[in-house]
Amino acid sequence: MYQNEKTLSGICCDVTNCVHNDGKCCCTASEIHVKNRSSHPEETCCGTFSEV
């Protein structure tokens, strides 16, 4: 993570293959869009995900 790179406060992410994950479970995206997974309504997925 770059020294001045901002993270989203209160957002913890364990998806390590996302370009927005700083390697410390913090998200560096400017904003996120979260939605429910239709096959597993108790789980959510991040619509901002972008694979490394």
ZATI-697790 format. One record per residue (C-alpha): y, x, z; residue in one letter. Coordinates in steps of 0.05 Angstrom, whole numbers, plus 5000, padded with zeros to 4 digits. Example, Ala and Ser with C-alpha at 12.3 -4.5 7.8 and 13.67 -1.06 7.14 Angstrom:
BEGIN
491052465156A
497952735143S
# end
This chain:
BEGIN
500050005000M
506950254983Y
511750365041Q
516649825019N
511549334992E
512348655026K
506648245051T
506047495065L
506647375139S
500847005169G
496347075108I
489847445119C
485447585058C
478547895057D
477947894980V
477748644968T
477648604891N
484348254885C
490448644862V
494648314916H
490248554974N
493349175006D
486649405035G
488649185105K
487348435094C
494648305077C
497047965014C
502548284973T
503447704923A
510447404921S
507246724935E
500246424936I
497145774913H
491145544954V
486444984933K
479944694957N
473544864921R
470544214896S
463344434908S
464944654980H
470744235006P
470944625072E
472545265034E
478945454999T
480345904940C
486646274922C
489646074855G
493746714856T
487547164854F
487647694801S
481748174796E
482848924802V
# end
